[in-house]
């Protein structure tokens, strides 16, 4: 199985070995630098991103910082969690579309995918 990345580029250019849990935690801490993410948030995120490339961890932290800029709030664990949820949801929607599901609107106007 190929490593996953937000851009999909890594799947075609990276070796098939993705970082282990400890390595993912180290990557997240390195990319976070002095950002105030808690140890719990780093551990939870590292567990959730199993099977991804190192660049995924970098992009995740970068997007969390951008989310902080958009919300005009100091960067926090909530930003990291929110961005992770968005990326995972986006990847799941893409997978469903690639498998032939079609999108229809629900009562609230958000996309619901049906086979």
Steps between C-alpha positions, in 0.01 A plus 500: 500500500635842409548771763229762508555873473270800478614570145514141383840571344690298759319184399683502168836637611569357847619162615223273622614512864311753708627630837416301813310647795812629678630653176164669432504650850855626443405648162197679646711642784773611259256673266307651791817657641393739776128470426300419814366156401461272802669163525154341495406676175829397338456137611134490389586653162799270446276199565232631263740554209631146476605416144586853391824659382713745692378783280145433620607587856662820374195602301273423794694739726513766226124481450442525876701824501299631202176408679622701798558799271153471349324469837718772652557282807829373638593162351388215723428129516153577365651634175711187455199274563273702271747493211559127542124437492463713185779320317371156596145591397621641169700184425198283583278703265757471223522125549122463485487705180774292343302188587198634312290658774311810394430809703151618587399784730341427836250716691778723636661542159817312583620228265379149571648226291283216378599195303 
